[in-house]
Each structure stands twice: as C-alpha cells, then as structure tokens.
C-alpha cells in the first residue's frame, strides 16, 4: 500500500493512450499507412520488372539459338541432301530419291520444332512477384479490418 491507501495493483493501471498523446495524429498515421502501401507497391513493381527482364533475356537467348541453329541446319541439309540425292540416283530413280530425302527432312523438322517448344515452355511468368503481391493484398485487407 502506498501513502494514499492504494494497492500497488491499482497504481499499475494505465489509462489508454490515444494517437494524440504520443505525438501522432490519426491523419498522420493514415498518411504513414498510405506511404507504406505506396512503397510496398513500388517494391513489387520493381521485383516484377527484374523477373520480366530475366525472362526476356532467357527468351532472347533461346530464340537466338533456335534461329542460328535453324539457319545452319538449312545450309547443312541442303548440301547433305544434294550429295544424298546424287548417291541415291545411282540406285533408284531420281523421283524416289527426292521423296526419301523429303520424308527425312520432315522428320528432322519435327525434332527441331519439338526441342524449340520445350525450351520456350521453360520460360515462366513471375510467380514470386504474383505470390508476394497476393500476400501483400491479404495483409492490407487484414490491416484494414483492424
């Protein structure tokens, strides 16, 4: 008991503090929240830009490889086909030699297209940014309820 007859438990009770008592107004708090949300959105946009730039670089290198490989394949196939056509003309008629080589080319083209499609499928959307933004919006909703 203190000198006024109060117990120590009664002395420990504090009155609730409002926003004005610690030097911040309600408008100031709202302004800080708005600024934080803006900063959060800017960070998410920056992350999305970085991920998109990375995806674009990988897409560019894959495309260059596909184009370069395709051009070299066209020249190589042209010379090989010419040699094969001359060789096959010895054994079969010219039309049959050309038909066999055409079928072989179709198979090769199918393989090249399949490999190119597989590489393009490896380029993904910015999943990290999208998940982070979902989490941020969920947090904002929760904060708005308080």
VEXKOL-7373 format. One record per atom (N, C-alpha, C): atom name; residue in one letter; x, y, z; residue number from 1. Coordinates in Angstrom, 1 decimal, padded with zeros to 4 digits. Example, Ala and Ser with C-alpha at 12.3 -4.5 7.8 and 13.67 -1.06 7.14 Angstrom:
2
['N','A',[013.2,-005.7,007.8],1]
['CA','A',[012.3,-004.5,007.8],1]
['C','A',[013.2,-003.3,007.8],1]
['N','S',[012.8,-002.2,007.1],2]
['CA','S',[013.7,-001.1,007.1],2]
['C','S',[012.9,000.0,007.9],2]
//
This chain:
146
['N','X',[000.8,-001.2,000.0],1]
['CA','X',[000.0,000.0,000.0],1]
['C','X',[000.9,001.2,000.0],1]
['N','X',[000.4,002.2,-000.7],2]
['CA','X',[001.2,003.5,-000.7],2]
['C','X',[000.7,004.4,000.3],2]
['N','X',[001.2,005.6,000.3],3]
['CA','X',[000.8,006.6,001.3],3]
['C','X',[-000.6,007.1,001.2],3]
['N','X',[-001.3,006.8,000.1],4]
['CA','X',[-002.7,007.3,-000.1],4]
['C','X',[-003.7,006.1,000.2],4]
['N','X',[-003.2,005.0,000.5],5]
['CA','X',[-004.0,003.8,000.8],5]
['C','X',[-004.4,003.0,-000.4],5]
['N','X',[-003.7,003.2,-001.5],6]
['CA','X',[-004.0,002.4,-002.8],6]
['C','X',[-003.0,001.2,-002.8],6]
['N','X',[-003.5,000.2,-003.4],7]
['CA','X',[-002.6,-001.0,-003.6],7]
['C','X',[-001.8,-000.8,-004.8],7]
['N','X',[-000.7,-001.6,-004.8],8]
['CA','X',[000.2,-001.4,-006.0],8]
['C','X',[-000.4,-001.8,-007.3],8]
['N','X',[-001.4,-002.8,-007.3],9]
['CA','X',[-002.1,-003.2,-008.5],9]
['C','X',[-002.9,-002.0,-009.0],9]
['N','X',[-003.5,-001.2,-008.2],10]
['CA','X',[-004.2,-000.1,-008.6],10]
['C','X',[-003.3,001.0,-009.3],10]
['N','X',[-002.1,001.1,-008.8],11]
['CA','X',[-001.2,002.1,-009.3],11]
['C','X',[-000.7,001.7,-010.7],11]
['N','X',[-000.6,000.4,-011.0],12]
['CA','X',[-000.1,-000.1,-012.3],12]
['C','X',[-001.0,000.1,-013.5],12]
['N','X',[-002.3,000.4,-013.2],13]
['CA','X',[-003.2,000.5,-014.3],13]
['C','X',[-003.0,001.8,-015.0],13]
['N','X',[-002.8,001.7,-016.3],14]
['CA','X',[-002.6,002.9,-017.1],14]
['C','X',[-003.8,003.3,-017.9],14]
['N','X',[-004.0,004.5,-018.1],15]
['CA','X',[-005.1,004.9,-018.9],15]
['C','X',[-004.8,004.7,-020.4],15]
['N','X',[-005.7,004.3,-021.3],16]
['CA','X',[-005.4,004.1,-022.7],16]
['C','X',[-004.9,005.4,-023.3],16]
['N','X',[-003.9,005.2,-024.2],17]
['CA','X',[-003.3,006.3,-024.9],17]
['C','X',[-004.0,006.5,-026.2],17]
['N','X',[-004.3,007.7,-026.6],18]
['CA','X',[-004.8,007.9,-027.9],18]
['C','X',[-003.7,008.3,-028.8],18]
['N','X',[-004.0,008.5,-030.1],19]
['CA','X',[-003.0,008.8,-031.1],19]
['C','X',[-002.3,010.2,-030.8],19]
['N','X',[-003.1,011.1,-030.2],20]
['CA','X',[-002.6,012.4,-029.9],20]
['C','X',[-001.6,012.4,-028.7],20]
['N','X',[-001.7,011.5,-027.8],21]
['CA','X',[-000.9,011.5,-026.6],21]
['C','X',[000.6,011.1,-026.9],21]
['N','X',[000.8,010.4,-028.0],22]
['CA','X',[002.2,010.0,-028.3],22]
['C','X',[002.8,010.9,-029.4],22]
['N','X',[002.1,012.0,-029.8],23]
['CA','X',[002.6,012.9,-030.8],23]
['C','X',[002.2,012.7,-032.2],23]
['N','X',[001.4,011.7,-032.4],24]
['CA','X',[001.0,011.4,-033.8],24]
['C','X',[-000.6,011.5,-033.9],24]
['N','X',[-001.0,012.2,-034.9],25]
['CA','X',[-002.4,012.4,-035.1],25]
['C','X',[-002.9,011.2,-036.0],25]
['N','X',[-004.2,011.1,-036.0],26]
['CA','X',[-004.9,010.0,-036.8],26]
['C','X',[-004.6,010.2,-038.2],26]
['N','X',[-004.6,011.5,-038.7],27]
['CA','X',[-004.3,011.8,-040.1],27]
['C','X',[-002.8,011.4,-040.4],27]
['N','X',[-002.0,011.6,-039.5],28]
['CA','X',[-000.6,011.3,-039.7],28]
['C','X',[-000.3,009.8,-039.8],28]
['N','X',[-001.1,009.0,-039.0],29]
['CA','X',[-001.0,007.6,-039.1],29]
['C','X',[-001.5,007.1,-040.4],29]
['N','X',[-002.6,007.6,-040.9],30]
['CA','X',[-003.2,007.3,-042.2],30]
['C','X',[-002.2,007.6,-043.3],30]
['N','X',[-001.6,008.8,-043.2],31]
['CA','X',[-000.6,009.2,-044.2],31]
['C','X',[000.6,008.2,-044.2],31]
['N','X',[001.0,007.8,-043.0],32]
['CA','X',[002.1,006.8,-043.0],32]
['C','X',[001.7,005.4,-043.6],32]
['N','X',[000.5,005.0,-043.3],33]
['CA','X',[000.0,003.8,-043.9],33]
['C','X',[-000.1,003.9,-045.4],33]
['N','X',[-000.6,005.0,-045.9],34]
['CA','X',[-000.6,005.3,-047.4],34]
['C','X',[000.8,005.2,-048.0],34]
['N','X',[001.7,005.9,-047.3],35]
['CA','X',[003.1,005.9,-047.8],35]
['C','X',[003.7,004.5,-047.8],35]
['N','X',[003.4,003.7,-046.8],36]
['CA','X',[003.9,002.3,-046.7],36]
['C','X',[003.3,001.5,-047.8],36]
['N','X',[002.1,001.7,-048.1],37]
['CA','X',[001.4,000.9,-049.2],37]
['C','X',[002.1,001.3,-050.5],37]
['N','X',[002.3,002.6,-050.7],38]
['CA','X',[002.9,003.0,-052.0],38]
['C','X',[004.3,002.4,-052.1],38]
['N','X',[005.1,002.4,-051.0],39]
['CA','X',[006.4,001.8,-051.0],39]
['C','X',[006.4,000.3,-051.3],39]
['N','X',[005.4,-000.3,-050.7],40]
['CA','X',[005.2,-001.8,-051.0],40]
['C','X',[004.9,-002.0,-052.4],40]
['N','X',[004.0,-001.3,-053.0],41]
['CA','X',[003.7,-001.5,-054.4],41]
['C','X',[004.8,-001.2,-055.3],41]
['N','X',[005.6,-000.1,-055.0],42]
['CA','X',[006.8,000.2,-055.8],42]
['C','X',[007.8,-001.0,-055.8],42]
['N','X',[008.0,-001.6,-054.6],43]
['CA','X',[008.9,-002.7,-054.5],43]
['C','X',[008.4,-003.9,-055.3],43]
['N','X',[007.1,-004.1,-055.3],44]
['CA','X',[006.5,-005.2,-056.1],44]
['C','X',[006.7,-005.0,-057.6],44]
['N','X',[006.5,-003.8,-058.0],45]
['CA','X',[006.7,-003.4,-059.4],45]
['C','X',[008.1,-003.6,-059.8],45]
['N','X',[009.1,-003.2,-058.9],46]
['CA','X',[010.5,-003.3,-059.2],46]
['C','X',[010.8,-004.8,-059.3],46]
['N','X',[010.3,-005.6,-058.4],47]
['CA','X',[010.6,-007.1,-058.5],47]
['C','X',[010.0,-007.7,-059.8],47]
['N','X',[008.8,-007.3,-060.2],48]
['CA','X',[008.2,-007.8,-061.4],48]
['C','X',[009.1,-007.4,-062.6],48]
['N','X',[009.6,-006.2,-062.6],49]
['CA','X',[010.4,-005.7,-063.7],49]
['C','X',[011.7,-006.6,-063.8],49]
['N','X',[012.3,-006.8,-062.7],50]
['CA','X',[013.5,-007.6,-062.6],50]
['C','X',[013.3,-009.1,-063.1],50]
['N','X',[012.1,-009.6,-062.7],51]
['CA','X',[011.8,-011.0,-063.1],51]
['C','X',[011.5,-011.0,-064.6],51]
['N','X',[010.8,-010.0,-065.1],52]
['CA','X',[010.5,-010.0,-066.5],52]
['C','X',[011.7,-009.8,-067.4],52]
['N','X',[012.6,-009.0,-066.9],53]
['CA','X',[013.9,-008.7,-067.6],53]
['C','X',[014.7,-010.1,-067.7],53]
['N','X',[014.7,-010.8,-066.6],54]
['CA','X',[015.4,-012.1,-066.6],54]
['C','X',[014.7,-013.1,-067.6],54]
['N','X',[013.4,-013.1,-067.6],55]
['CA','X',[012.7,-014.0,-068.5],55]
['C','X',[012.9,-013.5,-070.0],55]
['N','X',[013.0,-012.3,-070.2],56]
['CA','X',[013.2,-011.7,-071.6],56]
['C','X',[014.6,-012.1,-072.0],56]
['N','X',[015.6,-012.0,-071.1],57]
['CA','X',[017.0,-012.4,-071.5],57]
['C','X',[017.0,-013.9,-071.9],57]
['N','X',[016.4,-014.7,-071.1],58]
['CA','X',[016.4,-016.2,-071.4],58]
['C','X',[015.6,-016.5,-072.7],58]
['N','X',[014.5,-015.8,-072.9],59]
['CA','X',[013.7,-015.9,-074.1],59]
['C','X',[014.5,-015.5,-075.3],59]
['N','X',[015.3,-014.4,-075.2],60]
['CA','X',[016.1,-013.9,-076.3],60]
['C','X',[017.2,-014.9,-076.6],60]
['N','X',[017.9,-015.4,-075.6],61]
['CA','X',[019.0,-016.4,-075.9],61]
['C','X',[018.4,-017.7,-076.5],61]
['N','X',[017.3,-018.1,-076.1],62]
['CA','X',[016.7,-019.3,-076.7],62]
['C','X',[016.3,-019.0,-078.1],62]
['N','X',[015.7,-017.9,-078.4],63]
['CA','X',[015.3,-017.5,-079.7],63]
['C','X',[016.5,-017.4,-080.7],63]
['N','X',[017.6,-016.8,-080.2],64]
['CA','X',[018.8,-016.7,-081.0],64]
['C','X',[019.4,-018.1,-081.3],64]
['N','X',[019.4,-019.0,-080.4],65]
['CA','X',[019.9,-020.3,-080.6],65]
['C','X',[019.0,-021.0,-081.6],65]
['N','X',[017.7,-020.9,-081.5],66]
['CA','X',[016.8,-021.5,-082.5],66]
['C','X',[017.0,-021.0,-083.9],66]
['N','X',[017.1,-019.7,-084.0],67]
['CA','X',[017.3,-019.1,-085.3],67]
['C','X',[018.6,-019.5,-085.9],67]
['N','X',[019.7,-019.3,-085.1],68]
['CA','X',[021.0,-019.7,-085.6],68]
['C','X',[021.1,-021.2,-086.0],68]
['N','X',[020.6,-022.0,-085.1],69]
['CA','X',[020.6,-023.5,-085.4],69]
['C','X',[019.7,-023.8,-086.7],69]
['N','X',[018.6,-023.1,-086.8],70]
['CA','X',[017.8,-023.3,-088.0],70]
['C','X',[018.5,-022.9,-089.3],70]
['N','X',[019.2,-021.8,-089.3],71]
['CA','X',[019.9,-021.3,-090.5],71]
['C','X',[021.0,-022.3,-090.8],71]
['N','X',[021.8,-022.7,-089.9],72]
['CA','X',[022.9,-023.6,-090.1],72]
['C','X',[022.3,-025.0,-090.6],72]
['N','X',[021.2,-025.4,-090.0],73]
['CA','X',[020.6,-026.6,-090.4],73]
['C','X',[020.1,-026.6,-091.9],73]
['N','X',[019.6,-025.4,-092.3],74]
['CA','X',[019.2,-025.3,-093.7],74]
['C','X',[020.3,-025.5,-094.7],74]
['N','X',[021.4,-024.8,-094.4],75]
['CA','X',[022.6,-024.9,-095.3],75]
['C','X',[023.2,-026.4,-095.2],75]
['N','X',[023.3,-026.9,-094.0],76]
['CA','X',[023.8,-028.3,-093.9],76]
['C','X',[022.9,-029.3,-094.6],76]
['N','X',[021.7,-029.1,-094.4],77]
['CA','X',[020.7,-030.1,-095.0],77]
['C','X',[020.8,-029.9,-096.5],77]
['N','X',[020.9,-028.7,-097.0],78]
['CA','X',[021.0,-028.5,-098.4],78]
['C','X',[022.1,-029.3,-099.1],78]
['N','X',[023.3,-029.1,-098.5],79]
['CA','X',[024.5,-029.8,-099.0],79]
['C','X',[024.4,-031.3,-098.9],79]
['N','X',[023.9,-031.8,-097.7],80]
['CA','X',[023.8,-033.2,-097.5],80]
['C','X',[022.7,-033.8,-098.4],80]
['N','X',[021.7,-033.1,-098.6],81]
['CA','X',[020.6,-033.6,-099.5],81]
['C','X',[021.1,-033.7,-100.9],81]
['N','X',[021.8,-032.7,-101.3],82]
['CA','X',[022.4,-032.7,-102.7],82]
['C','X',[023.3,-034.0,-102.9],82]
['N','X',[024.2,-034.2,-101.9],83]
['CA','X',[025.0,-035.4,-102.0],83]
['C','X',[024.2,-036.7,-101.9],83]
['N','X',[023.3,-036.7,-101.0],84]
['CA','X',[022.4,-037.9,-100.9],84]
['C','X',[021.6,-038.2,-102.2],84]
['N','X',[021.1,-037.1,-102.7],85]
['CA','X',[020.3,-037.2,-104.0],85]
['C','X',[021.2,-037.8,-105.1],85]
['N','X',[022.4,-037.3,-105.2],86]
['CA','X',[023.3,-037.9,-106.3],86]
['C','X',[023.6,-039.3,-106.0],86]
['N','X',[023.8,-039.7,-104.7],87]
['CA','X',[024.1,-041.1,-104.4],87]
['C','X',[022.9,-042.0,-104.6],87]
['N','X',[021.7,-041.5,-104.3],88]
['CA','X',[020.5,-042.4,-104.4],88]
['C','X',[020.1,-042.5,-105.9],88]
['N','X',[020.5,-041.6,-106.7],89]
['CA','X',[020.1,-041.7,-108.1],89]
['C','X',[020.8,-042.8,-108.8],89]
['N','X',[021.9,-043.3,-108.2],90]
['CA','X',[022.6,-044.4,-108.7],90]
['C','X',[021.8,-045.7,-108.5],90]
['N','X',[021.1,-045.8,-107.4],91]
['CA','X',[020.4,-047.0,-107.0],91]
['C','X',[018.9,-047.0,-107.4],91]
['N','X',[018.2,-045.8,-107.2],92]
['CA','X',[016.8,-045.7,-107.5],92]
['C','X',[016.6,-044.5,-108.5],92]
['N','X',[015.4,-044.4,-109.0],93]
['CA','X',[015.1,-043.3,-109.9],93]
['C','X',[015.2,-042.0,-109.1],93]
['N','X',[015.3,-040.9,-109.8],94]
['CA','X',[015.5,-039.6,-109.2],94]
['C','X',[014.3,-039.2,-108.4],94]
['N','X',[013.1,-039.4,-108.8],95]
['CA','X',[011.9,-039.1,-108.1],95]
['C','X',[011.8,-039.8,-106.8],95]
['N','X',[012.2,-041.1,-106.7],96]
['CA','X',[012.2,-041.9,-105.5],96]
['C','X',[013.3,-041.3,-104.5],96]
['N','X',[014.4,-040.9,-105.0],97]
['CA','X',[015.5,-040.4,-104.2],97]
['C','X',[015.0,-039.1,-103.5],97]
['N','X',[014.4,-038.2,-104.3],98]
['CA','X',[013.9,-037.0,-103.8],98]
['C','X',[012.8,-037.2,-102.7],98]
['N','X',[011.9,-038.2,-102.9],99]
['CA','X',[010.9,-038.5,-102.0],99]
['C','X',[011.4,-039.0,-100.7],99]
['N','X',[012.4,-039.9,-100.7],100]
['CA','X',[013.0,-040.4,-099.5],100]
['C','X',[013.7,-039.2,-098.7],100]
['N','X',[014.3,-038.3,-099.4],101]
['CA','X',[015.0,-037.2,-098.7],101]
['C','X',[014.0,-036.3,-098.1],101]
['N','X',[012.9,-036.0,-098.8],102]
['CA','X',[011.8,-035.2,-098.3],102]
['C','X',[011.2,-035.7,-097.0],102]
['N','X',[011.0,-037.0,-097.0],103]
['CA','X',[010.5,-037.6,-095.7],103]
['C','X',[011.5,-037.4,-094.6],103]
['N','X',[012.7,-037.7,-094.9],104]
['CA','X',[013.8,-037.5,-093.9],104]
['C','X',[013.8,-036.1,-093.4],104]
['N','X',[013.6,-035.1,-094.2],105]
['CA','X',[013.6,-033.7,-093.8],105]
['C','X',[012.4,-033.4,-092.9],105]
['N','X',[011.3,-034.0,-093.2],106]
['CA','X',[010.1,-033.7,-092.4],106]
['C','X',[010.4,-034.3,-090.9],106]
['N','X',[011.0,-035.4,-090.8],107]
['CA','X',[011.3,-036.0,-089.5],107]
['C','X',[012.3,-035.0,-088.8],107]
['N','X',[013.3,-034.6,-089.4],108]
['CA','X',[014.2,-033.6,-088.8],108]
['C','X',[013.6,-032.3,-088.4],108]
['N','X',[012.7,-031.8,-089.2],109]
['CA','X',[012.0,-030.6,-088.8],109]
['C','X',[011.1,-030.8,-087.6],109]
['N','X',[010.5,-031.9,-087.5],110]
['CA','X',[009.6,-032.3,-086.3],110]
['C','X',[010.5,-032.3,-085.1],110]
['N','X',[011.6,-032.9,-085.1],111]
['CA','X',[012.5,-032.9,-084.0],111]
['C','X',[013.0,-031.5,-083.5],111]
['N','X',[013.3,-030.7,-084.5],112]
['CA','X',[013.8,-029.3,-084.2],112]
['C','X',[012.7,-028.5,-083.6],112]
['N','X',[011.5,-028.6,-084.1],113]
['CA','X',[010.3,-027.9,-083.6],113]
['C','X',[010.0,-028.3,-082.2],113]
['N','X',[010.1,-029.6,-081.9],114]
['CA','X',[009.8,-030.2,-080.6],114]
['C','X',[010.8,-029.6,-079.6],114]
['N','X',[012.1,-029.6,-079.9],115]
['CA','X',[013.1,-029.1,-079.0],115]
['C','X',[012.9,-027.6,-078.7],115]
['N','X',[012.6,-026.8,-079.8],116]
['CA','X',[012.3,-025.4,-079.6],116]
['C','X',[011.1,-025.1,-078.7],116]
['N','X',[010.1,-025.9,-078.8],117]
['CA','X',[008.9,-025.8,-078.0],117]
['C','X',[009.2,-026.1,-076.5],117]
['N','X',[010.0,-027.1,-076.3],118]
['CA','X',[010.4,-027.5,-074.9],118]
['C','X',[011.2,-026.3,-074.3],118]
['N','X',[012.0,-025.7,-075.0],119]
['CA','X',[012.8,-024.6,-074.4],119]
['C','X',[011.9,-023.4,-074.2],119]
['N','X',[011.0,-023.1,-075.0],120]
['CA','X',[010.1,-022.0,-074.8],120]
['C','X',[009.2,-022.2,-073.6],120]
['N','X',[008.8,-023.5,-073.3],121]
['CA','X',[008.0,-023.8,-072.1],121]
['C','X',[008.7,-023.6,-070.8],121]
['N','X',[010.0,-023.5,-070.9],122]
['CA','X',[010.8,-023.3,-069.7],122]
['C','X',[010.8,-021.8,-069.2],122]
['N','X',[010.3,-020.9,-070.0],123]
['CA','X',[010.2,-019.5,-069.7],123]
['C','X',[008.9,-019.3,-068.9],123]
['N','X',[008.9,-018.9,-067.7],124]
['CA','X',[007.7,-018.8,-066.8],124]
['C','X',[007.4,-017.4,-066.5],124]
['N','X',[006.1,-017.2,-066.1],125]
['CA','X',[005.6,-015.9,-065.6],125]
['C','X',[006.3,-015.6,-064.2],125]
['N','X',[006.3,-014.4,-063.8],126]
['CA','X',[006.9,-014.0,-062.5],126]
['C','X',[006.1,-014.5,-061.3],126]
['N','X',[006.3,-015.8,-061.0],127]
['CA','X',[005.5,-016.4,-059.9],127]
['C','X',[005.8,-015.8,-058.5],127]
['N','X',[007.0,-015.5,-058.3],128]
['CA','X',[007.4,-015.0,-057.0],128]
['C','X',[006.7,-013.6,-056.7],128]
['N','X',[006.7,-012.8,-057.7],129]
['CA','X',[006.1,-011.5,-057.6],129]
['C','X',[004.6,-011.6,-057.4],129]
['N','X',[003.9,-012.5,-058.2],130]
['CA','X',[002.5,-012.7,-058.1],130]
['C','X',[002.1,-013.2,-056.7],130]
['N','X',[002.9,-014.1,-056.1],131]
['CA','X',[002.6,-014.6,-054.8],131]
['C','X',[002.8,-013.6,-053.7],131]
['N','X',[003.9,-012.8,-053.9],132]
['CA','X',[004.2,-011.8,-053.0],132]
['C','X',[003.1,-010.7,-053.0],132]
['N','X',[002.6,-010.4,-054.1],133]
['CA','X',[001.5,-009.4,-054.2],133]
['C','X',[000.3,-009.9,-053.6],133]
['N','X',[000.0,-011.2,-053.8],134]
['CA','X',[-001.2,-011.8,-053.1],134]
['C','X',[-001.1,-011.7,-051.6],134]
['N','X',[000.1,-012.0,-051.1],135]
['CA','X',[000.3,-011.9,-049.7],135]
['C','X',[000.2,-010.5,-049.2],135]
['N','X',[000.7,-009.5,-049.9],136]
['CA','X',[000.6,-008.1,-049.5],136]
['C','X',[-000.8,-007.6,-049.5],136]
['N','X',[-001.6,-008.0,-050.5],137]
['CA','X',[-003.0,-007.6,-050.5],137]
['C','X',[-003.8,-008.2,-049.4],137]
['N','X',[-003.4,-009.4,-049.0],138]
['CA','X',[-004.1,-010.1,-047.9],138]
['C','X',[-003.7,-009.4,-046.6],138]
['N','X',[-002.5,-009.0,-046.5],139]
['CA','X',[-002.1,-008.2,-045.3],139]
['C','X',[-002.8,-006.9,-045.2],139]
['N','X',[-002.9,-006.2,-046.4],140]
['CA','X',[-003.6,-004.9,-046.4],140]
['C','X',[-005.1,-005.1,-046.0],140]
['N','X',[-005.7,-006.1,-046.4],141]
['CA','X',[-007.1,-006.4,-046.0],141]
['C','X',[-007.2,-006.6,-044.5],141]
['N','X',[-006.3,-007.4,-044.0],142]
['CA','X',[-006.3,-007.7,-042.6],142]
['C','X',[-006.1,-006.4,-041.8],142]
['N','X',[-005.2,-005.5,-042.2],143]
['CA','X',[-004.9,-004.3,-041.6],143]
['C','X',[-006.1,-003.3,-041.6],143]
['N','X',[-006.8,-003.4,-042.7],144]
['CA','X',[-008.0,-002.5,-042.9],144]
['C','X',[-009.1,-002.9,-041.9],144]
['N','X',[-009.2,-004.2,-041.6],145]
['CA','X',[-010.2,-004.7,-040.7],145]
['C','X',[-009.9,-004.2,-039.3],145]
['N','X',[-008.7,-004.0,-038.9],146]
['CA','X',[-008.3,-003.6,-037.6],146]
['C','X',[-008.7,-002.1,-037.4],146]
//
